[in-house]
Amino acid sequence: MPALQIKSVTARRIARLAARRRRTPQRVLDAALAAGLDYEEWFQREVAKGLAELDAGKALSHEQMLKNQVRRKAAFVRSLAKAA
């Protein structure tokens, strides 16, 4: 695997975070990469699921989406009124 390079601006950010958290720069970098990779993998899975739903004909029209949004907002407002 080829060596990876980090921009100097990013290296300084890592160093600042490491100092604030009393961690090594490597530990901060590892945690940040893990979190970023976890998100990217999740996002790609969600996009693939959405595309599969579209391919299966499970799409909502714009009008259906708006109706769902209005219904959810009304339910949310009702829940706020009950909590008050």
N, C-alpha and C positions, 0 to 999 in steps of 0.2 A: 504494500500500500504506500502511495506517495506521502511524503511529509506534508502536513497541513500548516498553513501560515495564518497568523493572526495579525490584523492591522494594529499599528502602534496605539491608535486611539482606543481600540477595544482592549488591548493589553493594559492600558492605564486604567480603564474602567474596572477591569477585573482586579487589578492591584488595589484600587480604592475600596472596592467592595470587600475584598479579602481583609484589608486592614480594619475596616469598620466592624467586621464580623469576627475578627481574630481567627481567621481561617487561612489556610495556604491558598495561593492563587490557583494551584492545580485543583484543589477541592471545590473552589467557587466555579471554575471553568467546567469541571465534570458535572456539577449540579445544574448549571445553566444549560449545558449541552443535553443532558438527560431530559430536562423539562422541555426544551425546545423540540427535541426529537420525539418525545411522547406526544406533544401537541401535533406535530406534522403528521405522525402516523395516524393519530385519531382523525385528523382533518381529512386525510386521504381516504380512510375507511368510510367516513360519513359521506364524502362526495361519491364514492363508488356505490354506496347503498342508495343514495338519491338517484344516481343515474340508472341503477337497476330498477328502481321503482318507476322511473319514467319509461324505461323500455318495456316494463310490464303493464303500462297503461294506467298507472296509479298516480296520475297527475291531477292537481286541482286547477281549475280555471281561475283567472284573476278575480272574477266575481265571487266564486266559492271561497277563496282565500279572504277576501274582504268581509264576507258574511261571518266567517269563523272569527276573524279579528274583532269585529263588532260584538259578537256573542261573548268572547272571552273578556273583552274590556268591560262589558256590562256585568259579568259575573264578578270580576275583580272589584268594581265599584260597589256592588252589593256587599261583598265581603268586608270592604272597608267600612261601610255604613253599619254593619252588624258589630264590628269591633269597636266602634266609637261610642 
